[in-house]
Amino acid sequence: MRPLLFTDARLVDPERGEERRGQLLVRGGLIAEPGPADDAVRFDCGGLCLAPGIVDLGVKVSEPGERHKESFRSAGRAAAAGGVTTMVTRPDTLPAIDTPEVLEFVTRRARDEAAVRVAPMAALTRGRQGREMTEIAFLRDAGAVAFTDADAVVTDPKVFVRCLTYARALGALVVGHAQDPGLSAGASATSGKFAALRGLAAVSPMAERIGLERDLALVEMAAARYHADQVTTAAALPALERAKAAGLDVTAGVSIHHLTLNEFDVGGYRTFFKVKPPLRSEDDRQAVVEAVASGLIDVISSMHTPQDEESKRLPYDEAASGAVALQTLLPAAMRLHHAGDLDLPTLWRAMSLNPARRLGLPGGRLAPGTPADLVLFDPDAPFVLDRFTLLSKSKNTPFDGARMQGRVMSTWVGGERVFGGTGSGDALAPG
């Protein structure tokens, strides 16, 4: 592979917390020290933004069990088109990824089919049933980067603390879903005037606070490494702040949907806006955006959850939760940038650097010696999103028909272009 020299780039460097105009040299699939590059292929960025590829923590790929919703091939193509160079996948599949054999199948499929890197998480308990711990050591040896039951809460505190203690002994990360399942069972909206007027089954934001408080208490008891997959309410933030101040090894994430949408977007029972946890109030949304800006919330992810049409074309309370977001993560994040809420280095700290660091992955940086996983994007390019142009098999996006800004022009993984250029089929072309 010949060296590659990116010129006239607006470099977004989350590690340094800065943007700068300059050039970037790639040799052997790695970012190289600046130096002579007479033998390099030159790529003129034309003043567009060049940033580390997104490391998306919490992607659902529906293999095994539901390939009609999403496969590694379709998810990989969507990720590449969205500037995502590493998908950190969830184990909430059919069957769950809870044995080394299933994990090895997933790893092999990802290697053979996906255009981007895949870092799989494995289930914390067998079948994600919350009763018996999985073989964490064997799963880690097989390549699991973290352990989670996804949105299935381990309700038995003895089981959960046993998992945390065993994971701590191995230095493994546990990812939890902060929610009280008793309060949130059957809920499809956040409690308040809007849900009451719409007649929707609702859950109080306190369910998230209670779930997070419980998890953090058990994390303190076990001295474990813990990441809350989604913190979406103002009520839960003080508990997270106290845990970090106390020195607990905890981090937290939030989905792009909870940062850019609120409960009113549900409007006339629009099921593409039904996600888990449900969309929150505008006050909660603003509080969570501020928490990302301050660093209290560490990670922004797509929480990509493909659902077929039959699962969504139902009454709101009965429809499946979840939205696809691999391709819309970056342009949705540009809403926060253009609103003046978050600058580009802060966004890429949360979307790339922090998730890579938390999982011990080498991406998320522009430093010499790190993988040349890169995304070139125009943060100002406007377009109207047509969901049928998305490369995911499922098309359940809440942004269908939305006016957006921010288009991915090209994506590289290990210095090899996986999206963009002649014949790339830019899926986010203006309609």
C-alpha positions in Angstrom: 0.0 0.0 0.0 1.5 3.3 -1.1 1.6 6.1 1.5 -1.3 8.5 1.5 -0.9 12.3 2.1 -4.0 14.2 3.0 -3.5 17.9 2.1 -5.5 21.1 2.9 -7.5 19.4 5.6 -9.4 20.9 8.6 -8.0 18.4 11.1 -10.4 17.6 14.0 -8.2 16.4 16.9 -10.2 15.3 19.9 -7.0 14.3 21.9 -5.6 17.8 21.6 -9.1 19.4 21.8 -8.4 21.5 18.7 -9.1 22.1 15.0 -6.2 23.0 12.8 -5.5 23.4 9.1 -2.8 21.1 7.8 -1.9 17.8 6.3 -1.8 14.1 7.5 0.5 11.4 6.3 -0.5 7.7 6.3 2.0 4.8 5.9 1.3 1.1 6.1 -2.2 1.7 7.4 -1.0 3.9 10.3 -0.8 7.6 10.8 2.8 8.6 10.3 5.1 11.3 11.6 5.2 14.4 9.3 8.1 14.1 6.9 9.1 13.7 3.3 6.2 12.2 1.2 7.4 12.3 -2.4 6.2 8.7 -2.8 2.8 9.3 -1.4 -0.6 9.5 -3.2 -1.9 12.9 -2.5 -5.5 13.5 -1.5 -6.7 17.1 -1.6 -9.3 17.5 1.2 -10.4 20.9 -0.2 -10.6 22.4 3.3 -13.1 19.8 4.5 -13.0 18.2 8.0 -10.8 15.2 8.5 -11.3 13.4 11.8 -10.8 10.0 13.5 -13.4 7.5 12.4 -16.3 7.2 14.8 -16.2 4.3 17.4 -19.9 3.5 17.9 -20.5 1.8 21.2 -23.8 -0.1 21.2 -24.6 -1.1 17.7 -27.1 -4.0 17.1 -26.4 -6.2 14.2 -29.1 -8.8 13.9 -26.8 -11.8 13.3 -27.5 -14.5 14.4 -31.2 -14.8 14.2 -32.7 -11.8 12.4 -30.7 -11.2 9.3 -33.7 -9.8 7.6 -33.4 -6.8 9.9 -29.6 -6.2 9.6 -26.6 -8.2 8.5 -22.9 -7.6 9.1 -22.6 -6.7 5.4 -25.4 -4.1 5.4 -24.4 -2.7 8.7 -20.8 -2.4 7.6 -21.8 -0.6 4.5 -24.1 1.8 6.5 -21.3 2.4 9.0 -18.8 3.2 6.3 -21.2 5.6 4.7 -21.7 7.3 8.1 -18.1 7.7 9.0 -18.2 4.9 11.6 -15.0 2.9 11.4 -15.5 0.6 14.4 -18.9 -0.9 15.4 -19.0 -2.0 19.0 -21.8 -4.6 18.8 -24.4 -5.6 21.3 -25.2 -9.2 22.3 -29.0 -8.9 22.2 -29.3 -11.3 19.3 -31.3 -14.6 18.8 -29.6 -16.5 20.4 -27.8 -14.1 22.7 -24.0 -13.9 22.3 -23.4 -15.7 25.6 -21.0 -18.6 24.7 -17.5 -18.6 23.0 -19.0 -20.6 20.1 -21.6 -18.0 19.3 -19.0 -15.2 19.7 -16.6 -17.0 17.3 -19.4 -17.2 14.8 -20.1 -13.5 15.1 -16.5 -12.6 14.9 -16.0 -14.7 11.7 -19.1 -13.2 10.1 -17.9 -9.7 10.9 -14.4 -10.4 9.6 -15.8 -11.8 6.3 -18.6 -9.4 5.7 -18.2 -6.0 7.3 -16.4 -3.2 5.6 -15.4 -1.7 9.0 -13.9 -3.0 12.2 -16.2 -4.8 14.6 -15.5 -5.1 18.3 -18.2 -7.4 19.9 -19.6 -7.3 23.4 -20.8 -10.5 25.0 -23.7 -11.2 27.3 -23.2 -10.8 31.0 -25.7 -13.5 32.0 -26.8 -16.6 30.1 -29.5 -15.8 27.6 -29.6 -12.3 29.1 -31.9 -13.8 31.7 -30.2 -12.3 34.7 -29.9 -15.6 36.6 -26.5 -17.1 35.8 -23.2 -15.5 34.9 -21.7 -16.3 31.5 -18.2 -17.6 31.1 -16.7 -14.2 31.2 -13.0 -15.3 31.1 -13.6 -17.6 28.0 -15.6 -15.0 26.2 -12.9 -12.4 26.9 -10.3 -14.8 25.5 -12.5 -15.2 22.4 -12.5 -11.4 21.8 -15.3 -9.8 23.8 -14.4 -6.2 24.6 -17.1 -5.7 27.3 -20.0 -7.5 28.9 -23.6 -6.5 28.9 -27.2 -7.7 28.9 -28.1 -4.7 26.8 -31.5 -3.4 27.8 -32.3 -6.4 30.0 -31.6 -5.3 33.6 -30.0 -7.9 36.0 -32.6 -7.4 38.7 -31.1 -9.8 41.3 -28.4 -7.7 43.1 -26.5 -10.8 44.2 -26.2 -12.0 40.6 -25.1 -8.6 39.4 -22.5 -8.0 42.1 -21.1 -11.5 41.5 -20.8 -10.6 37.8 -19.1 -7.3 38.7 -16.7 -8.9 41.1 -15.7 -11.6 38.6 -15.3 -9.0 35.8 -13.1 -6.8 38.1 -10.7 -9.7 38.7 -10.3 -9.9 34.9 -10.2 -6.2 34.4 -13.3 -6.5 32.2 -15.8 -3.7 31.6 -19.4 -4.2 32.4 -22.0 -2.1 30.5 -25.3 -1.6 32.3 -28.7 -0.3 31.4 -29.8 2.3 34.0 -33.5 1.6 34.5 -35.8 0.2 37.2 -37.5 -2.5 35.2 -40.5 -2.6 37.5 -41.4 1.0 37.0 -40.5 1.0 33.3 -42.3 -2.2 32.3 -44.7 -1.6 29.4 -43.8 2.1 29.1 -43.4 3.8 25.7 -43.2 7.4 26.7 -41.8 9.6 29.5 -44.4 10.6 32.1 -45.8 14.2 31.9 -48.5 16.3 30.3 -47.6 15.2 26.8 -47.9 11.4 27.5 -51.1 12.0 29.5 -52.7 13.9 26.6 -51.7 11.2 24.1 -52.8 8.4 26.4 -49.5 6.7 26.3 -48.1 4.3 28.9 -45.4 6.3 30.6 -42.5 6.0 33.0 -41.1 8.6 35.4 -37.5 9.8 34.8 -37.0 8.6 38.4 -36.8 5.0 37.1 -33.5 5.9 35.4 -32.2 7.5 38.5 -33.2 4.6 40.7 -31.6 2.1 38.3 -28.4 4.1 38.1 -28.2 4.6 41.9 -28.5 0.9 42.4 -25.9 0.0 39.8 -23.4 2.5 41.2 -23.8 1.3 44.7 -23.0 -2.3 43.6 -20.1 -1.0 41.5 -18.7 0.7 44.6 -19.2 -2.5 46.5 -17.4 -4.6 43.9 -14.8 -1.9 42.9 -15.6 -2.8 39.2 -15.3 -1.0 35.9 -18.7 0.1 34.7 -20.3 2.0 31.9 -23.9 3.1 31.8 -25.1 2.7 28.3 -27.6 5.6 28.3 -28.1 8.4 30.8 -30.9 10.6 29.4 -32.4 12.5 32.3 -31.4 15.4 34.5 -32.5 13.4 37.6 -29.8 10.8 37.0 -26.9 13.2 36.5 -26.1 14.0 40.2 -25.6 10.3 41.0 -23.2 10.0 38.1 -21.3 13.1 39.2 -21.0 11.8 42.8 -19.7 8.5 41.6 -17.0 10.1 39.5 -16.1 12.5 42.3 -15.7 9.5 44.6 -13.2 7.9 42.3 -15.3 5.1 41.0 -14.2 3.7 37.6 -17.5 4.7 35.9 -18.4 6.3 32.6 -21.7 7.0 30.8 -23.1 7.3 27.4 -26.1 8.8 25.6 -27.7 8.1 22.2 -27.7 10.8 19.5 -31.6 10.6 19.5 -31.8 11.7 23.1 -29.4 14.6 22.4 -31.3 15.9 19.3 -35.0 14.9 19.8 -37.5 15.3 22.6 -40.9 13.8 23.6 -42.8 16.3 21.4 -41.3 14.8 18.3 -43.5 11.7 18.8 -46.3 14.0 17.6 -49.1 12.0 16.1 -47.9 8.6 17.4 -44.9 8.4 15.1 -43.5 5.0 15.9 -40.1 5.7 14.3 -39.5 8.0 17.3 -40.2 5.2 19.8 -36.8 4.3 21.3 -35.6 2.9 24.6 -35.5 4.6 27.0 -38.3 6.9 25.6 -37.5 10.4 24.4 -37.4 12.8 27.2 -38.5 16.4 28.0 -36.7 19.4 26.4 -35.3 20.2 29.9 -33.8 16.7 30.1 -32.4 17.0 26.6 -30.7 20.3 27.4 -29.3 19.0 30.7 -27.8 15.9 28.9 -26.2 18.1 26.2 -24.6 20.2 28.9 -23.4 17.0 30.6 -21.7 16.0 27.3 -20.1 19.4 27.0 -18.7 19.3 30.5 -17.4 15.7 30.1 -19.8 14.3 32.8 -21.3 12.1 30.1 -18.4 10.5 28.2 -19.8 8.8 25.1 -22.3 9.6 22.3 -23.5 6.6 20.3 -26.0 5.7 17.7 -27.7 2.9 19.7 -28.4 1.6 16.2 -31.4 -0.8 16.6 -32.9 -2.0 13.3 -36.6 -3.0 13.2 -38.6 -4.2 10.3 -41.7 -2.5 9.0 -44.0 -5.0 10.6 -42.6 -4.2 14.0 -43.1 -0.5 13.6 -46.4 -0.3 11.7 -48.4 -0.9 14.9 -50.2 1.2 17.5 -47.5 3.3 19.4 -47.6 1.3 22.6 -47.3 -2.0 20.8 -44.6 -1.0 18.3 -41.1 -2.2 18.7 -38.5 0.3 20.2 -35.4 1.4 18.4 -34.1 3.3 15.4 -31.3 2.9 12.9 -28.6 5.5 13.2 -25.3 4.4 11.8 -25.6 6.8 8.8 -27.4 9.5 10.6 -25.2 9.8 13.7 -22.8 12.3 12.2 -25.3 14.6 10.5 -27.5 14.5 13.6 -24.5 15.4 15.7 -23.9 18.4 13.4 -27.2 19.8 14.7 -25.5 20.2 18.1 -22.5 21.8 16.4 -24.5 24.3 14.4 -26.6 25.2 17.4 -23.4 26.2 19.2 -23.9 23.5 21.9 -20.8 21.4 21.2 -17.7 22.1 19.1 -16.2 19.5 16.8 -13.3 18.3 19.0 -15.8 17.8 21.9 -18.2 15.8 19.6 -15.3 13.6 18.4 -14.0 13.2 22.0 -17.4 11.7 22.8 -18.0 9.8 19.5 -14.5 8.5 18.9 -11.7 9.1 21.5 -13.6 8.3 24.7 -15.3 5.0 23.5 -11.9 3.8 22.1 -10.1 4.6 25.3 -12.8 3.0 27.5 -12.7 -0.3 25.5 -8.9 -0.3 25.1 -9.1 0.1 21.3 -6.4 2.0 19.4 -8.7 4.3 17.4 -10.1 7.7 18.0 -6.8 9.6 17.6 -4.7 11.4 15.0 -1.4 10.6 16.7 1.4 9.0 14.8 1.3 5.2 15.2 -2.4 4.9 15.5 -4.6 3.2 12.9 -5.5 5.4 9.9 -9.3 5.1 10.5 -10.5 8.4 9.2 -13.6 10.2 8.0 -13.7 13.2 5.7 -16.9 15.2 6.0 -18.5 18.5 5.1 -20.1 19.8 8.2 -22.2 22.4 6.3 -23.6 20.4 3.4 -27.4 20.5 3.5 -29.6 17.6 2.4 -33.1 16.2 3.0 -32.9 12.6 4.3 -34.8 9.9 2.4 -34.8 6.8 4.5 -34.9 4.6 1.5 -31.4 5.7 0.5 -30.0 4.3 3.8 -27.8 1.3 3.4 -29.2 -0.5 6.4 -31.7 -3.3 5.7 -34.2 -1.7 8.0 -35.2 1.9 7.4 -36.7 2.9 10.8 -35.1 6.3 11.2 -36.8 9.2 13.0 -35.0 11.6 10.6 -36.9 10.6 7.5 -37.7 13.7 5.5 -35.7 15.9 7.9 -33.5 18.8 6.7 -30.0 18.0 7.9 -26.4 19.3 7.5 -23.2 17.3 7.4 -22.3 14.8 4.8 -19.7 12.1 4.9 -17.5 12.3 1.8 -15.1 9.4 2.3 -14.2 6.9 5.0 -10.9 5.0 5.5 -10.2 2.0 7.6 -6.5 1.2 8.1 -5.7 3.6 5.3 -8.0 1.8 2.8 -11.0 3.7 1.5 -14.2 1.9 2.3 -16.6 4.7 1.3 -16.4 7.6 -1.1 -14.8 8.2 -4.5 -16.0 7.1 -7.9 -18.9 4.6 -7.7 -19.2 4.9 -3.9 -23.0 5.4 -4.1 -23.2 8.3 -1.6 -26.3 7.3 0.4 -26.8 10.8 1.8 -26.9 12.7 -1.4 -29.4 15.5 -1.4 -32.9 14.6 -2.6 
